[in-house]
């Protein structure tokens, strides 16, 4: 029978434009979401309710990669796995880490079994090396109960790659990061010359707020000189943009002992195992091979550290957190997906929006109070040396800079500057 309306028994589907739909499906694929999570996300994002068959058709039409679709040749995957493992000089990263790195950086959707089997064939001794083999003394822990992302952020600094740790003259790197307790995500991670002064901590906190556009309901830190202005700014912004919360019942800032600031303290160990020791090994090569001479001022040099941290944060926010059946907050999830879709995990978005104008005003107050600008706190070397370094970089042909090629480029630039 004719159907002039064109409406069948399944109702009208509000399908978004093809380019928007394809971009979303690619994002879901990058987050390694399950089919059920993809369907739920399409409903949340666009009100587009479909079934598994239609999802499969769309992914096929848009050539969305997966472990079974658009499979690359086995030899290509094997070589990619070998190359990724060989970048890990300390051999601390297992199949899960390699699998996510291949998916995010090379677009290769490879099954964990294939990654593990390849690593067992080519790097069998690494699995023995990573076996725990010892009992760790663990601190007593209690279950945490939060209602959603940005309910509580933990902040802390990391000084394992400071000047005293590297012993390369004045060359050193301080890390400072913020971790969301509910999603386990890392919204902000920064390398800086030093993070132990009040002015540096203040500018760092304002950088964080300016970049993400939000503050949490509660900021949790340990004690230290860097938290002075962070505390003042956090209290001020909470009062201005979320006055409905009682500061006694919901304190804007809580200070703990370092040993109790476990969400972010535990992250530093993971960062060290996954990429921190690799970075330190690369840095120390300059000293061990007599490339770097700390006694010569023209050898002031900053490694491509922030680039590596950004890559690790991208990995961390898009990998799957291990499942914990007794955990009262999300587990077995992808942090980036839980941050954008808290309702799928029974959460409430607790982010408090802060306009950039407020950040600029607080930064001006900080500069007037401390007489230190942001550039003063984050400057690695003099303006004069920066000019010489840029000229030398142009003279050697602007080579591609990576962590692996950094010391070779440094050697060529140093020869150019000294001559």
Secondary structure, DSSP 8 states (H G I E B T S, - for coil): ---TT---TT-------HHHHHHHHHHHHHTT--HHHHHHHHHHHH-----HHHHHHHHHHTT---SSSS---HHHHHHHHHHHHHT-TT----HHHHHHHHHHHH-----HHHHHHHHHHH-HHHHHHH---S-------------STTS-EEEEEE-TTSHHHH-BTTB--EEEEEEETTT----EEEEES---SHHHHHHHHHHHHHHHSEE-S-EEEESSGGGHHHHHHHHHHHHHH-TTS-TTTS-SEEEE-GGG-HHHHHHHHHHIIIIIHHHHHHHHHHHHTT---TTSGGG----SHHHHHHHHHHHHHHSB----TT-SS--SSBHHHHHH-GGGGT-----EE--HHHHHHHHHHHHHHHS--HHHHH--S-HHHHHHHHHHHHHTT-----TTTHHHHHHHHHHHHH-
